[in-house]
Amino acid sequence: MILYEYPFNERIRTYLRLEHLFRRLGELVPADSPLSHHYALVTIFEIMDVAARADLKADVMRDLDKHKSVFSSYRGNPAISEAVLDQVIGQLERNFATLNSVPGKAGQTLTENDWLMSIRSRAGIPGGTCEFDLPGYYAWQQRPASSRRKDLERWSATLAPLAESIYLLLKLLRDADVPYKVIATHGQYQQNLPQGRSFQLLRLRIDPSLGLIPEISGNRLMLSVRLMRHEADDRLHASADDTPLELTLCA
């Protein structure tokens, strides 16, 4: 099954973008080639750009504290394991404390590295990191892979508290609700969302053998899915088939 996720608000949209970038970074840093490490560094710059929002750190810490309050209210409930509850609350507290100890925005310490910032200023220009533009960067790329990796791990470590908090918050959000099955009639599905609950994320699973691509739109009142098929003309065309889907609405 292919999983698609659709955020219902800007905060979750930012969390998903950061998660995507952190996962990419996690795959690129262990690689050996200079090209992989170039894109690892570019990914660090992208994370810094996304995390530059003034209120992002405050949003993450607020969400961590909110989850801690919710889980703390479950203490004494005989249906809930106290050991597991203590583990989750402890993890939330650790992430909150670690993120709170980081000065300023995520990656702010990296902005004080003039060498990195010279690369960052050229990375957005097509071909802007050629050896004749940045000979120092080119020389760094010729170093042994282990040396480059050590540098990347050192630079990435400044972003680790944010990454761990984002991973935890999205895991708790995804685990909060259960999936249900629906049918997209003639390739379309619409659903009025229940009032009284503020949904933050839609998770949609579809069988890859169907060759269909969901176009999702939604707000706090309604969810809409239109199924498309990638045809030989390299365009997406609407499907008219009745198609099973698995949805999870995460609040």
N, C-alpha and C positions, 0 to 999 in steps of 0.2 A: 504494500500500500504506500502511495505517495502522500506525505503529510504537507498540507498548506496551512499557514497561520495568517490571520488577519487581525490587526490591532484596532480597537474601537476608540482609542484616544492617543494623543500625541506622546504622552509619557511612555506608554507601552511600545509605541512605534520606535521611540528612541532606544528603549531597552533591547528590542529585537535587533536593531541595527548594530548596537554595540556587541551583543552576543555573537552575531554573524562575523563581525570583525575580529573579536577575540578568538573565535574558533579558527578562523583563517590564520591568525597569527600563531596559534598553537600548532598548526600543521607546517607552517613555513620555517619557523625557527629551528626545529630539529633537522631540517634538510641540510645538504652539504653544498649545493651549488651557489655561486655568487648571485645568480639570477633570483633564486628563491630568497636569499637574504636581502636582496634589493627590494623585493616585494614585501618582505617582512617589515622592513623599515618604512616603506610607503604605507603599510597597514597601520603602523604605530602613528604615523602622521594623520591618517584618516580617523583613528580613534580619538586623537587629540582634538580634531576638528568637531567631531560629534559631541565630545564631552565638554566643549567650550561653553555650552549653555550655562549661564550664570546660576540657574536654580537646579541643575541636574544633581549635584551632590546632595543638596538639601532634600530633593525629591526622594532619592534613594534612601537616605537616612530616615526620612519620615515614614517610608514604606516599611523599612526594617523595624522601626519602633511600633508601627501599627500592628504588624504581624506578631510581634512579641506580646503586645497587649491582648490580642485575640487568643493566642495559644495559652497565655497565663490564665485566662478565664476558664480554661478547660480543666484546671487542676481540681482534683477531687471527683472527677467524673469517672465512675467505675467502668465505663465502656472504653476508656482511653488508657493506654499504657503510660504510667508515670515516667518510666525510664526513657521511652521514645520522646515523650513530651519534653523532658529535661534536656535531651540531646538537641532537639530542634531549637528550644529557647536559648540554650547555650551557644549554638551556632549563630543565631541572630544577634546575640549580645556581642560575640567576638567580632563579627563582621561590622557591626555598628561602631565598636571601639576602634577597630583598625582603620576604617574609613574616616572616622572623626579625627584620627591622629595625622592624616595626610594633609599638609598645608595647601590651601588654595584648591584650584581645580585639578582634575586628573591630568597628569603629565606636565604640571606647571614647572616642576624642576627641570624638565627637559628643555623648556623654552630658554633656560639660562645657558644652555650649551650652544655656543655660537657655531661650532662646526656642524652640529645636527641641524640647526636652523638655516644654515646656508644650503644644505641639501634640501630641506623642506621647501625653501623658496624656489628652487629649481625643479622640484619633482612634479609640479603641476604644469610645467612647460613641456610640450611634446619633444622628446629627445633631449631634454634639458639637463640630464645627468651624464652626458657623454664625458669621456676622459679629458677632452680639451676644455670643457666647461668647469669640471670639478676634478682636477688631478688628484687631490687629496682623497676624495671619495673613491676614485678609481684604484688608488694604491691600497686603500682599505679592502676593496673587493678582491685584491690579489693575495691577501693574507690567508693562512690556513683556515679551513672551515671552523675548526675548534675555537680559534681566536675570534673570528667574527661572531660565532654563536655565543661566546661568553659576553661580548659587548651587547648583543641583542637581548640576552637574558637580563643583563644589568639594567638596560633601558626599559625593558618590559616590566621589570619588578615594580617600577613606580606606578604602573597601571593595575597591578594585581589586586589591590583591595577593592577597586571598582569592579573588576571582572568577577571576583568571587561573590560580591554582593548581588550583581546582576544575575548571575547563574542561580543563586539561591532564591531570589525573588521570583524569577520566571518558573523555577521548579515548583515552588509552592503554589503559584497561580495555576499552572498546568495540572497539578495533582488535585486541585480543589473540586473538580466536577467530573462527571462520568460521561462517556460518549453515548450517542443514540443514533439509530439508523433512520434515514429518510429516503424518499424517492424524488429525484428531480424530474418532474413530468415534462416531456417534450424538451428536455435539456434546460429547464429552468426550475428554480426553487425559491420560494419566498416564505418568510416567517415573521410574524409580529412578535417582538420580544416581550416577555412578561414584565409588567410594571412592578416597581418596588425593588428591583435588583439592578445594579449597575454592572453590566457585563464589560469586560476589558479586552477579552481575546476570544477569537473563534479559531478552532482547530478543525480542519476538514481533511478527511482521508478518502482517497479514491483509488480504485484498482488501476495500476499503470497499464494493464493490457487493454484497457478501453481506449487509450490514446486521447483522452480528453483533458482539457485545461480549464480550471474554474476561474472565472472572473468574478471577484467578490466585492460587494459594496455593502455598507451598513452604517447604522448609527444607533443611538440608544433606543430607538423605537422599532426599527425594522432591519431584517437581514435579507439580502438578495444574492443568489448565485446563478450565474449564467455559464453553461458549459460550452466550450469552444473546441474545435479540432484544427490542428495544424495541417493544412493541405499542401499539395505539390507546388502550388504557386507561392509558397512561403507566406501565406496569409492565414489568419485565424477565421474560421467560418463557424457559425452557430450550429450546434448539434440539435437534432429534433428527437433524439432517443430518450426513452425513460431510463434513468440511470440511478443506481443505488449509491448513496453517500453515507459517510459516517461523520457526524458533527459532534463537537464538544464546545459548549458555551461556558467560558471560564469567567467567574465574577471576582 
